[in-house]
Amino acid sequence: MFFQNLKYAFLAGFLGFSGISQAVDCGTPEACYRKGLSLCVSPDEDSGEITDIYNDELFSGAEKYFTEACRQKYPEACIAVGDHYGEQPGNGGMIRDFAKALPFYVQACELGSDDGCEKTIYLYRSAGEYCELDPKTGAYTMSEKCFTDAGKYLDDFCTRGRASACTALGSIYSSKYDYGAPEFLTAVVYFRKACDLKLASGCFDLADSYERLSERGKDYDFLRVYQKACDLKYDLACRRAGEIYLGGIGTPRDTAKGVEYLGRACGISDYEACDTLAGFYEKGADGIAKDAALSRKYRERARDLEQVFWDNCDGC
C-alpha cells in the first residue's frame, strides 16, 4: 500500500534529524519515554510542575529519548515528538514543522495508535498550506507534491473506512478548487463518503457543498443532508436547517420548523442560534408569541455558550 511505502520512506531517515542521532540506552522503550518526559518538566503556578513538550529548550534534551523509544515501537513517544513539531497550543492552528512531525505521527499510527492516525490525517489536511517552508522568508508555500502525497495517503485511509480521512481529503479539494471547477466534484465524492460513514462534519461539508452547487443551477437536496448532520448532533447544521426553513430557501417557508431546528442547535452548543431565538421571543414575529421568560432563558444560554466558545478558541 501507499501508506506502508510512505512510512518506510520517512522512517528510513528517522535518526538523521539534527540533534537526535546520538544512541541512547534506557533499558526499555517505556523507560526512554519516561526519561524524555522527566526532562520536559517546567514550573507551573498551580501544581508546581508540568510536562511541556512544546518548550524548545526543554525538548532539546528529551528528543533523543523520545526518538529512541519511538524507534523501539513505543507509540506515545512517537506522538510526543510529532506534537512538538506539529500544531501547538496558542499558535492559531499553524503547523510548526510539517516534515519533522509527519514521520513520527505515521509511525505511531502504524503501531496501532488511533491518536497517531488522526494527527497524521490532520497534518495532511493542512498539507497544502504548511508542508513546504521557504527557508529564506520563513513562510509556508503551496506545494503540489504535498497536495499529491496527501491525496494518495488520505484516499488510502478513506478507502479503509476512516471517515476523518475522507472529509480531510474533501477539504483539500474544496480549498484548492472553486465550486465552478469540475475538480470540485471530487471534494463532493469524499464528503459523501464521510457522511455515509456517519461523520457529522462530513455531512455538514457535503450539505454546504450541495447548497453552493445549487446556487449554480445544480439540483441537490442540501436541506436533507443538513438535517442528517443535525441528527448526528452537529450544531451548525441544525442552525443552517433552521435558517433555510425560516428563509424559505429551496423549500416552503416554515417558521415552526425553523424555530425547532434553531432550538436543537442551541441545545447542542450554538450560541448564535440561542441569540436568534432570544430575539424572536423578545419581539414576537411570524406566529411566534412574545415570551419574556423564554427570551431571557435563551439570552442567558447564548451568553454562557459564547463564553465557553471564546475560552476554548485557539487562534479565532
N, C-alpha and C positions, 0 to 999 in steps of 0.2 A: 504493500500500500504506500501511497504518497506519504502518509503520516509517518510511517516507520522509516522511510528513506530520509525524510526531513529530520527526524530525531537523530539518526546516526550521523548525518552531515554536520549537524550542530554540535553534537557531543564529541565528535572527533577532535574538536579544538577546545574542549571544555577547560583543560588545565593550562591553556595558552593565554588566558586573560591576565592582564597585568596585576601583579600582587598576589596571585593565588597558585602559582606553580610550585611553591615550596611544599614538599611532602610532610605530612603530619601523622603521628601515630597516637591515637587516643584509646586504643583498645577495641572499642565498638563504635559503630556509626552513631548510636544514640549518645554515647559519651562525647563524641566530637560535636554533635548538635548542642548538647548541654554546655559544653565549653564555649561554643560560639555565643550562646545566649548570655552566659555569665560575663562575657566581655562587652556586651551591648547594654549594660545597665547604666542609666543616668538618673540623677536626682529627680524626685517628684515631690511636690509640696505636700500632697496628701498621704501617700504611702511610704515616702522616703526613698523608694527605688522603683524603677520601671524599665522594662526591656525596650530599647529603642533601636530597631534595626535600620532606621532611616537616617541616623546620625552618621555622617561620613567618617568622622574621627574615630568613633567607637567601632563602626563596622570594619574599618581598615584592619583592625587586629583580629576580628572574628571571622572574616570572609574565608580564610583558608580552612577553618574548621568546618564551616557550613558546606564548603565545596567538597571537602573530603567525605563528609557524611552523605552528601548527595551522590558522590561517585560510588559510595557503598550502598546505594539504593535506599536511602532514608528520605522519603518524600517531603517531610516537614522542613528539612534542611534546604532542599531544592527551592521550596516556596519562600523560605526566608531570604535567599539570595535574589530570587525573582522579584520579591516585594521591594527590596532595597532599590533595584534599578527600574522597577515598573511604576505604576501610578502611586503617588504618595499623598497622604492626607494633607489637605490645605493647599495643594498646587492646582486646584481647579480642573482636575481630570487629566492634566498633562502627563505624558509618559516620559520618564526621565532618560532612560536609555533602552530603546526597543531591542537592539541587537544583543545586549547583555542579559536582559530579563528573559527573553524568549526561550533560550535553550533550557534554562532551569525549570520554567513552567512546563515545558514539553516533557522533560524528564519526570517531573512529579506526576504528570498526567499518565505517562506510560507505566508508572509504578502503581497506578490504581487510585491516585488521589483525585476525587471529584473536584476539589477546590483548585487543584493544579490545572485540570481540564478547563474549568470555567474561566480561570485567569488567562489561560492561553487564548481562549476564544475572545475574551475582552480585549486582549492585547492586539490580536489580529483585526478585531473590529476597528481599531484605531490605526491600522497599518497605513492607510492612505495618507494620514496626517503626520504620523510620528515615527515611521520606521527609518527614515533616512535623514541624518543630521549633517548639515553643512558645517564642516569644521572651521571655515573662515568666518561665517556670520553667527554661528551658534543657533541657527534657525532650522526648523524641520521643513522638509520639502516633500511634495508628492513624488512617489516612486512607483513607476509602472511595474517594476519587478515585485515590489511588495504587494501591489494590487493582485498580481497574478498568483503569487505564492499564497496569499490569504484566500483567494478563491479556491485553489486546489485543496488547501488544508481544511477550510470550513465546509466545503462541499463533501469531503470525505466523512467528516464528523456528522454533518446533517444527514447524510445517507444512512449513517448508523443509528439515527434516531435521536440525536441530541438537539432539541428544539432551539436552544440558545445559539447554536452554530448556524442554524437556518436563518434566524432573524438577524444575526450579525452579518451574514453574507448579503441578505436583502438590504440591510442598511448601507453596506459598502456600495452596492449598485445604485441605490437611490440617491446617495450622496454624489456619486460620480456622474450620473446621467440625469438629464432633465426629464420631466414627465412626458414630454413630447417625443423623446428618443425611443426608438424600438428596443434598445438595450434595457430600458427601464422595466419592461415586462419581465425581465429576468428577476428583478427585485420582487415583483409580484409573486412569481413562482415560489421563491424562497419564503416570503411572508406567509403564503398559503400553506406551505409545508409546516411552518412553525405553528400556525393556527390549528392545523389538523392534529398536531401533537399536543394541543390544548395549552399552548403558551399564551397567556393573556396579552402580553406586549406584542407578540406576533400577530394576534388577531387585530389589535388596535392599529398596528402599522399597515396591515392588509386593508382594513376599513378606510384608513386615511388615504391610502393609495387609490382605492376604488373611487373614493369621493373626488379626488383630484382628477382622475381619469374621466369621471362622469362630467366634470366641468368642461372637458374637451370633446364632449359628444358621445363618449362611450356609455354603454348601458350596464351599470353594475349596481347590485343591491348592497350598498355600503351600510345602510341602516341595520340590516340584519346582522352584519358582521360586527358592528359596534355593539349591538345587543348581546352577541355571543361573548365578546370581550368583557362586557359589563357583568354577564353571568359568571365570568371567571374572576370577578372582583377587581377589575381594572377601573379605577375611579374616573379617569379621564374619558374612558369610553362611555361610561354611564352619563357623564355630563354632556358629551357630544351628542348622544342619543336624545337627551332631553332638549338640547338646543335645536336639533333637527325637527322634533315634534313641535316645539314652540314656534319655530320659524316656517314650518310647512315646506321644508327643503326636500324636494323629491318625494314627498308623501303628504297626505292631507294634514292640515294643522290640527293638533290635538293638545290642548292645554293640560288636560288631566294627565295624559301620558308624559308630557314634558315635565310636569312637576314631579311625577313619580320617579322618573329617571334622575332628575336633579337630586331628589331625596336619597336615592340609592348612592349617588356619587358622594353626597355629603356624609352619609352614614359610613362610607368606607374611609375617606380621608381628604376629600377635595374641598378646600376652604372656599374656593371661588363659587362652587355650587351652593354652599351654605349661605354665602353672602347674597347670591341672587335670590334664593328662597326668602331670606330675611326681608329683602326689598319688596318682593311680591306680597308678603303677608303684612308688611307695614302700610302699603298704599292700597292694596286690593286692586286686581286687574284681571280682565279676561275670565270672569267667572270665579276668580279666587277671592273669597271674602276676607276682609281685614281681620287680623288676629294678632293683637299686640303681644300676647304671651308667646305664640309661635315665632313671631318675628324676633323677639328677644332671645329665644332659645337658639334659633339658627345663627343670629348675630354672635352670640357667645361662643358657639361651636366654631364658627368661622374664625374668630379671633384666636381661639385655642389651637386650632389646626394650623393656622398661619404661623403662629409662634413656633410650633413643632417643626414646620417646614423650614423656616429660616435657621433654627437651631441645628438642623441636620443637613443644611445645604453647604456643599463644598464647591466653591467657585461659581455660584449662581450670579 
